[in-house]
Amino acid sequence: MISARKAKLVLSDGTIFSGNSFGYESPVSGEVVFNTAMTGYPESLTDPSYAGQILVATYPLIGNYGVPEDSIAHGLPVHFESDRVQVTALIVSEYSAQYSHWNARKSLGEWLKENKVPGLSGIDTRKLTRIIREKGSIPGKIIFDHEDPGFTDPNKENLVARVSTPQVITYGTGKTRILLVDCGVKYNIIRHFVNRDTTVIRVPWDYDYHQEEYDGLFISNGPGDPKMCGTTISNLSRSLQQDKPVFGICLGNQLLALASGADTYKLKYGHRSHNQPVLQCGTNKALITSQNHGFAINNDSLSPDWEPYFINLNDGTNEGIRHKKKPVFSVQFHPEASSGPTDSEYLFDEFLKAVKSQE
């Protein structure tokens, strides 16, 4: 049996964790964040919203069901949220190289190596998570031997430009045409629209889509600081002068706010888990949601034409906005969440109902 190569996770505060490599062996750096999900690592690791981040899995055992078969439907991988692993590195407490699942085709370690993404096991993830909870998301780096990549802040980079599609792509053949601005879209969003008998026109983050014919506008999720997406914000500002329905998710929520004249800020920890409770403003309706974001909207900065749609029941932060007169709204959480929860999936139907009422 070949012993695993040793490596170190070093935080910018000087804390050092020693671990065992089970992925690609190359020094990397990024923002260290944690996810509390028990399952769904194939979906999380391929989520473009994690670009530039070293992801810590708080559930102690990762890898036991391997990586699923790479089948295709609607021109998209069935089990993944993008075409590659998006995280900079993965940190786990215990890695299972032995996997058992009817749909598994390879181990998690093999998959990480294929995508040239490091993975470290044998890390005290409880201690690491407590550090993040006390100090917030923190810069970190993985060092093999003496290969030191230095610390970087991915939020100073336009991460959206890194993960967005470089070209216009069309999915589905439905009568209703949805123009999707890809800021790092999760594929399950496209699946939800196509399964609802629409045609989805997916365009790059900085694409001038105003010459396109469409019935509804959708702004996707994505990584990093929304203020880096000046072109997207400018295009959205023009769109808000019209009356066509608009729906945004995650980063799309923040971009819509910025386009309306509101402001955003960086959260200390970010929200990255599968069971975040949110409340629909003005009602007693609570939803359990999946989330992955590090920035939020300042509710106090909303103009009189706008109002909060949802709030987070844990910390009171914004979870969505809506226009008081126009069919325009967005949410900070993920209604398309895979592997769930699916409490808020109905928002796709609400959006398409508004679109069809305009046709």
Secondary structure, 3 states (H helix, E strand, C coil): CCCCCEEEEEECCCCEEEEEECCCCCCEEEEEEEECCCCCHHHHHCCHHHCCEEEEECCCEECCCCEECCCEECCEECCCCCCCCCCCEEECCEECCCCCCCCEEECHHHHHHHCCCCEEECCCHHHHHHHHHHHCCEEEEEEECCECCCCCCHHHCCHHHHHCCCCCEEECCCCEEEEEEECCCCHHHHHHHHCCCEEEEEEECCCCHHHCCCCEEEECCCCCCHHHCHHHHHHHHHHCCCCCCEEEECHHHHHHHHHCCCCEEEEEEEEEEEEEEEEECCCCCEEEEEEEEEEEECHHHCCCCEEEEEEECCCCCEEEEEECCCCEEEECCCCCCCCCCCCCCHHHHHHHHHHHHHC
